[in-house]
Amino acid sequence: MVPKIQILVLQRGWVVVGEVTKEGSEVVVSKSSVIRRWGTTKGLGEIAAGGPTADTVLDPAGTVRVHELAVVMTIDCDAEKWQGHVCTQ
């Protein structure tokens, strides 16, 4: 399966972005970053479509693994707009 770049809203308020795949009941986010500050005026959809803004703060997180039931919502991102911003650890 080819990973796609997505923003995931997780339980307890965590928001991560990266290359998402699924392994059994686990959601794996590779090359991930925690989105500490959205830096938007129109919510997460704004950075999903347009990439991070000058005010977006991304904290590199490597590979994040969560149980599928911990995912509240996913947003598909424009991969081209996120090129160079997805963590390359």
Phi, psi and omega in degrees: 000132179280125179292149174238152181278126180220155168262131177244128171264122184250167176303154178068017172088004178286140177230121182233157177226145178166193180275117188255131171225173180234136176232098184063236180266009181256137172261126183249125178247104180269157180052042189271161170222145170278132177272098183284321177225125182293318181067035184238166170249350183235022175082189184294330178301328180297314181278337175297316182279324188249000184082173182296146177271177177297336182263358179287136177244120180246129177251114181306136184229004179068234179253126178250133178237127178224153174291144183303331180284351177276350181273120179274319185200148172235147177230122176292139180252156171283105186303324180297321181288338180264357180301129181088350180253336178286132183310140180245032180295000000 
